C-alpha cells in the first residue's frame, strides 16, 4: 500500500468537472492506498483572504469533499494549518531552494503577468510549501493535473537534494499518481475549455436549482445544424459531453437524433440538461448543507485528522532534525 498526499484548495468550491475528474478517483484511491487529503489553507494566504472568508471557505470545501464520499475513517482528512510541522519543514527546505529555480517556475511567471502588484514571497516559494506538504508524510504518489506537473518535479528535486546533501536515502521522490484510466474532462458552459471556478463557466455542486437553470440556459450554443449529420460545433459538443454524464442514455440518444435530422431546439436541450444536473446534484447539495450546519461533526473530523497527520509529520521532523544535526545536549 502506497502513501498518497493530495492538497485541496480552500478557495475552490467543487464543480461538476472536479467531481467527475479528481473526486471520483479519490473515492477509489482512499480504499487502495494510505491517503492524506488536506485543505491547503496556508496556500490561500497568497491572495490575502479576509478572516471570515478564510474560515467559511475552509468549512465549505471540507463539507463538500465529505459530502461526496471522502471517508475520514479511512483516509486522513485534515487542515494544513493544524499541522505546524509543515511550516518547519517548509523553512528547512527553503534554506536549500534557490531563487533562480523558483523564479523560473511557470506558475510564478504567470502570477507576475496577471498580478504584478502582488508578487509576495509566498508566491515565489509556493513550490517549496507544496513540497513540504507532500514529503512530510514521505509520500510515494501525488495526484496532479497538468498545471502542477512542474511543482511535482520540483518536489522530487528538493527531496533528492536533501538526500544528497546529508548522505541519506530518507525522502522518497514521489511520482504522479496514475489512476489507470483517462480522467473524465467536463467542459465549461462558455463553449471553450474545461469547467473551472476562475473561468466563471462552472456548475457547482452546492448551486441551487434556480442557479443551475440560469447558468445552463445562458450556455453558449450556435445557430443550429443546417444539414443532416452536420459536425457539431465545440459549444454544442460540450453540452452533449455534460449530458453524457448526468442524463439517461435514452435522453442523450433522443437529442442526438434530433441534432442529426436538424430538428433540435437548443432551448429544449438546455431545459432537459438543467433538470438532469439538478437531479444529479441535489442529494450532494443537501448533504453538503447538512454537514456545513453540523459544526460538532466537522470539529470531530478535523481534530481526528490533525491528530493522525501530526503523528506522521512529527516523526518526519524528528528524523529530519536528527539528520541535519539538531540534537539534544542531554
C-alpha positions as CSV (number, residue, x, y, z in Angstrom):
1,X,0.0,0.0,0.0
2,X,1.5,3.3,-1.1
3,X,1.3,6.7,0.7
4,X,-0.6,9.3,-1.3
5,X,-0.9,13.0,-0.5
6,X,-3.3,15.4,-2.2
7,X,-4.0,19.0,-1.4
8,X,-7.4,20.6,-1.8
9,X,-7.6,24.4,-2.4
10,X,-9.6,26.1,0.3
11,X,-10.8,28.7,-2.2
12,X,-12.1,26.3,-4.8
13,X,-15.7,25.1,-4.4
14,X,-16.4,21.8,-6.2
15,X,-18.0,21.8,-9.6
16,X,-19.0,19.0,-11.9
17,X,-15.6,18.9,-13.5
18,X,-14.0,18.3,-10.1
19,X,-16.5,15.6,-9.3
20,X,-16.1,13.6,-12.4
21,X,-12.4,14.1,-12.5
22,X,-10.5,14.1,-9.2
23,X,-13.2,13.3,-6.7
24,X,-14.4,10.1,-8.2
25,X,-10.8,8.9,-8.3
26,X,-10.2,10.0,-4.7
27,X,-13.1,7.8,-3.6
28,X,-11.5,4.8,-5.1
29,X,-7.9,5.8,-4.2
30,X,-8.7,6.1,-0.4
31,X,-9.5,2.4,-0.2
32,X,-6.4,1.3,-2.1
33,X,-3.7,3.5,-0.5
34,X,-2.7,5.3,2.7
35,X,-4.2,8.6,1.8
36,X,-3.7,12.1,3.2
37,X,-6.2,14.7,2.0
38,X,-5.7,18.2,3.3
39,X,-7.3,21.6,2.9
40,X,-4.4,23.9,1.7
41,X,-5.3,27.0,3.7
42,X,-1.8,28.3,4.0
43,X,-1.5,28.4,0.3
44,X,-4.6,30.6,0.0
45,X,-2.9,33.3,2.1
46,X,-1.0,34.5,-1.1
47,X,-4.3,36.1,-2.2
48,X,-5.0,37.8,1.2
49,X,-8.5,36.5,2.1
50,X,-10.5,38.1,4.8
51,X,-10.5,36.2,8.1
52,X,-14.2,35.4,7.9
53,X,-13.9,34.3,4.3
54,X,-10.9,32.1,5.0
55,X,-12.7,30.2,7.8
56,X,-16.0,29.8,5.8
57,X,-14.2,28.7,2.7
58,X,-12.3,26.0,4.6
59,X,-15.5,24.8,6.2
60,X,-17.4,24.8,2.9
61,X,-14.8,22.9,0.9
62,X,-14.3,20.4,3.7
63,X,-18.0,19.7,3.8
64,X,-18.2,19.3,0.0
65,X,-15.5,16.7,-0.1
66,X,-17.0,14.8,2.8
67,X,-20.5,15.0,1.2
68,X,-19.0,13.5,-2.0
69,X,-17.8,10.5,-0.1
70,X,-14.3,11.1,1.3
71,X,-14.3,9.0,4.4
72,X,-12.3,10.4,7.4
73,X,-12.5,6.9,9.0
74,X,-10.5,5.5,6.0
75,X,-8.3,8.4,4.9
76,X,-6.5,11.1,6.9
77,X,-8.5,14.3,6.3
78,X,-7.0,17.4,7.8
79,X,-6.5,21.2,7.6
80,X,-3.0,22.2,6.6
81,X,-2.6,24.9,9.3
82,X,-3.5,22.3,12.0
83,X,-0.1,20.7,11.3
84,X,2.6,23.2,12.4
85,X,5.4,20.7,11.5
86,X,4.7,21.6,7.8
87,X,5.9,25.1,8.3
88,X,9.1,23.9,10.0
89,X,9.9,21.6,7.1
90,X,9.0,24.5,4.7
91,X,11.6,26.7,6.4
92,X,14.2,23.9,6.3
93,X,13.6,23.2,2.6
94,X,13.7,26.9,1.8
95,X,17.3,27.0,3.0
96,X,18.2,24.8,0.1
97,X,15.9,26.2,-2.5
98,X,17.4,28.7,-5.0
99,X,15.8,31.9,-6.0
100,X,16.6,31.3,-9.7
101,X,14.9,28.0,-9.9
102,X,11.8,29.4,-8.1
103,X,11.6,32.4,-10.4
104,X,11.7,30.1,-13.4
105,X,8.5,28.2,-12.5
106,X,5.7,28.7,-15.0
107,X,3.1,29.4,-12.3
108,X,5.3,32.2,-10.8
109,X,5.9,33.8,-14.1
110,X,2.1,33.6,-14.8
111,X,1.4,35.3,-11.5
112,X,3.8,38.1,-12.4
113,X,2.0,38.6,-15.6
114,X,-1.5,38.6,-14.1
115,X,-1.0,40.4,-10.8
116,X,2.3,42.5,-11.0
117,X,1.3,44.5,-7.9
118,X,1.0,41.4,-5.6
119,X,4.3,39.5,-6.0
120,X,4.9,38.3,-2.5
121,X,7.5,35.8,-1.1
122,X,4.7,33.3,-0.6
123,X,4.1,33.1,-4.3
124,X,7.8,32.7,-5.0
125,X,8.2,29.9,-2.5
126,X,4.8,28.2,-3.3
127,X,6.5,25.1,-4.7
128,X,8.6,24.7,-1.5
129,X,5.5,24.7,0.7
130,X,3.9,22.3,-1.7
131,X,6.9,20.0,-1.4
132,X,6.8,20.2,2.4
133,X,3.1,19.2,2.3
134,X,4.0,16.1,0.3
135,X,7.3,14.8,1.6
136,X,6.5,15.4,5.3
137,X,4.4,12.3,5.0
138,X,7.0,10.6,2.9
139,X,4.5,10.2,0.1
140,X,5.2,7.9,-2.9
141,X,2.4,9.3,-5.1
142,X,0.7,12.6,-5.7
143,X,-2.4,13.1,-7.9
144,X,-1.6,16.1,-10.0
145,X,-3.0,17.9,-13.1
146,X,-1.0,19.2,-16.0
147,X,-0.7,22.6,-14.4
148,X,1.0,21.1,-11.3
149,X,3.5,18.7,-13.0
150,X,6.4,21.2,-12.7
151,X,5.7,21.6,-9.0
152,X,5.8,17.9,-8.5
153,X,9.1,17.7,-10.4
154,X,10.4,20.4,-8.0
155,X,9.2,18.4,-5.0
156,X,11.3,15.5,-6.4
157,X,14.3,17.8,-6.8
158,X,14.0,19.1,-3.2
159,X,13.7,15.5,-1.8
160,X,16.7,14.4,-3.9
161,X,18.7,17.5,-2.9
162,X,18.1,16.8,0.8
163,X,19.1,13.2,0.5
164,X,22.3,14.1,-1.4
165,X,23.3,16.9,0.9
166,X,23.1,14.8,4.0
167,X,24.1,11.4,2.5
168,X,20.8,9.7,3.3
169,X,18.0,8.0,1.5
170,X,15.3,9.4,3.7
171,X,12.7,11.1,1.4
172,X,11.1,9.2,-1.4
173,X,10.9,11.0,-4.8
174,X,7.1,11.0,-5.3
175,X,5.6,10.2,-8.7
176,X,2.4,11.3,-10.2
177,X,-0.5,9.1,-9.3
178,X,-1.7,7.1,-12.3
179,X,-5.5,6.5,-12.0
180,X,-5.2,3.7,-14.6
181,X,-7.6,5.4,-17.0
182,X,-8.3,8.6,-18.8
183,X,-9.8,11.2,-16.5
184,X,-13.2,12.5,-17.5
185,X,-12.9,16.1,-18.7
186,X,-16.0,18.2,-18.2
187,X,-16.1,21.3,-20.4
188,X,-17.5,24.7,-19.3
189,X,-20.7,26.4,-20.4
190,X,-18.9,29.1,-22.3
191,X,-18.2,27.0,-25.3
192,X,-14.5,26.5,-24.8
193,X,-12.0,24.9,-22.4
194,X,-12.6,23.0,-19.2
195,X,-15.0,23.8,-16.4
196,X,-13.4,26.0,-13.7
197,X,-14.1,28.5,-11.0
198,X,-11.9,31.2,-12.2
199,X,-13.3,30.9,-15.8
200,X,-16.8,31.5,-14.5
201,X,-18.2,28.7,-16.6
202,X,-19.0,26.1,-14.0
203,X,-21.9,24.3,-12.3
204,X,-21.1,23.9,-8.6
205,X,-22.3,21.0,-6.5
206,X,-23.7,23.5,-4.0
207,X,-25.6,25.5,-6.6
208,X,-29.3,25.8,-6.1
209,X,-31.7,24.5,-8.8
210,X,-32.5,28.2,-9.7
211,X,-28.8,29.0,-10.2
212,X,-28.3,25.8,-12.3
213,X,-31.2,26.6,-14.6
214,X,-29.9,30.2,-15.1
215,X,-26.4,29.0,-15.9
216,X,-27.4,26.3,-18.3
217,X,-29.9,28.5,-20.2
218,X,-27.1,31.0,-20.7
219,X,-24.8,28.3,-22.1
220,X,-23.2,29.1,-25.4
221,X,-24.5,27.2,-28.5
222,X,-24.7,28.1,-32.2
223,X,-27.4,28.8,-34.8
224,X,-28.2,25.1,-35.2
225,X,-27.5,22.4,-37.8
226,X,-28.5,23.2,-41.4
227,X,-27.9,19.8,-43.0
228,X,-28.3,16.2,-41.7
229,X,-25.4,14.7,-39.7
230,X,-23.6,18.1,-39.6
231,X,-20.5,18.1,-37.5
232,X,-21.2,19.7,-34.0
233,X,-19.6,22.9,-33.1
234,X,-17.5,23.0,-29.9
235,X,-20.1,24.7,-27.7
236,X,-22.8,22.2,-28.7
237,X,-20.5,19.2,-28.3
238,X,-19.7,20.5,-24.8
239,X,-23.3,20.4,-23.8
240,X,-23.6,16.8,-25.0
241,X,-20.5,15.9,-23.1
242,X,-22.1,17.1,-19.9
243,X,-25.3,15.4,-20.8
244,X,-23.4,12.1,-21.3
245,X,-22.5,12.0,-17.6
246,X,-25.7,13.3,-15.9
247,X,-28.6,12.2,-18.2
248,X,-30.1,8.8,-19.1
249,X,-28.8,7.2,-22.2
250,X,-32.3,7.4,-23.8
251,X,-32.3,11.2,-23.3
252,X,-28.9,11.6,-24.9
253,X,-29.9,9.4,-27.8
254,X,-33.1,11.4,-28.3
255,X,-31.3,14.8,-28.6
256,X,-28.5,13.4,-30.8
257,X,-31.1,12.1,-33.2
258,X,-32.8,15.5,-33.3
259,X,-29.5,17.1,-34.0
260,X,-28.8,14.6,-36.8
261,X,-32.1,15.4,-38.6
262,X,-31.8,19.2,-37.9
263,X,-35.0,19.3,-35.7
264,X,-33.2,20.0,-32.5
265,X,-34.3,23.0,-30.4
266,X,-31.4,24.1,-28.1
267,X,-33.9,25.6,-25.6
268,X,-35.4,22.2,-25.0
269,X,-31.9,20.6,-24.8
270,X,-30.9,23.1,-22.2
271,X,-34.0,22.7,-20.1
272,X,-33.6,18.9,-20.0
273,X,-29.9,19.2,-19.2
274,X,-30.6,21.6,-16.4
275,X,-33.1,19.3,-14.8
276,X,-30.8,16.3,-15.2
277,X,-28.0,18.2,-13.5
278,X,-30.3,19.2,-10.7
279,X,-31.4,15.6,-10.2
280,X,-27.8,14.6,-10.0
281,X,-26.5,17.3,-7.7
282,X,-29.5,17.6,-5.3
283,X,-28.5,14.7,-3.0
284,X,-24.9,16.0,-2.8
285,X,-26.1,19.6,-2.2
286,X,-28.4,18.5,0.6
287,X,-25.6,16.5,2.2
288,X,-23.3,19.5,1.9
289,X,-25.8,21.7,3.7
290,X,-26.2,19.1,6.5
291,X,-22.5,18.8,7.1
292,X,-21.9,22.6,7.0
293,X,-24.5,23.0,9.7
294,X,-23.1,20.2,11.9
295,X,-20.2,22.0,13.5
296,X,-19.7,19.3,16.1
297,X,-19.2,16.7,13.3
298,X,-16.8,18.9,11.4
299,X,-14.9,19.7,14.6
300,X,-14.5,16.0,15.2
301,X,-13.3,15.3,11.7
302,X,-10.6,17.9,11.7
303,X,-9.5,17.1,15.3
304,X,-9.1,13.4,14.4
305,X,-7.4,14.3,11.1
306,X,-5.0,16.7,12.7
307,X,-4.0,14.0,15.3
308,X,-3.3,11.4,12.6
309,X,-1.5,13.9,10.3
310,X,0.7,15.3,13.2
311,X,1.7,11.7,14.2
312,X,3.1,11.2,10.7
313,X,4.6,14.8,10.4
314,X,6.2,14.9,13.8
315,X,8.1,11.7,13.2
316,X,9.4,13.2,10.0
317,X,10.5,16.4,11.7
318,X,12.3,14.4,14.4
319,X,14.1,12.4,11.8
320,X,15.0,15.5,9.7
321,X,16.3,17.4,12.7
322,X,18.5,14.5,13.6
323,X,19.8,14.1,10.1
324,X,20.6,17.9,9.8
325,X,22.4,17.9,13.1
326,X,19.9,19.4,15.6
327,X,20.4,17.1,18.5
328,X,19.7,17.4,22.2
329,X,22.5,18.1,24.7
330,X,21.2,15.7,27.3
